[in-house]
């Protein structure tokens, strides 16, 4: 039986979809909030697996490139459970592992997409102990090298609580976006994550809460305004840190034919 290509977020992208509108609001709020701070490199983070972090990262990168016309690079920094090569329809390798270990030049590892201004540095495939896949000095050098060539860079990092890599990566990011799943993320994990990210709190740009549809008012109905799709089951609201005004919503979406990140991805 021939292999059926998995559909990506790009294949199923619908500018009128509710979740696209929400992530578009999120990005617009981010850009307004961080205006003047010269932030380009944003790291996506979560306490644990299955919170929709990778999907939100993929949607942010697509919207940045397609709607905001930003030259955008998305980096899959989760070499343990990579997801973005599926979500954005590119090969898994060569990728980040090859760059960090000097196996391939960066030019061979950055993959073009169906959008002329969207590029992906996938995870690559780690060889040897997975705990040794990440190389911090090389990652710092990588970001310094690519930063002048892109308007926005999104890094999809592993979950914060189980492993050390996301905290190391965060030292080199300029903004941090936390993604949590309402009704799923254990409170103890959230508290532990808060302890771990305390040193980098000044970089926190916002919090994305998935699965928050129950908290929206009854009139929050996209069908009323003539949009093509009803409100998705999982949708988030975001809040900026430090008591700032609330940032717009982001939502979780899974392309057809692909397992949802909340069931096994990051």
JODADA-V629736 format. One record per helix or strand. SS is the DSSP state (alpha for helix, beta for strand). FROM is the first residue (numbers start at 1). TO is the last residue. If there is no record, write none. Layout:
ss:from:to
SS:FROM:TO
SS:FROM:TO
This chain:
ss:from:to
alpha:18:33
beta:41:45
alpha:53:66
beta:72:76
alpha:84:87
alpha:96:100
alpha:106:109
beta:110:112
beta:118:121
alpha:130:132
alpha:136:147
beta:152:156
alpha:165:170
beta:175:181
alpha:187:203
beta:204:210
alpha:213:215
alpha:222:225
beta:235:235
beta:237:239
alpha:241:243
beta:251:251
alpha:261:263
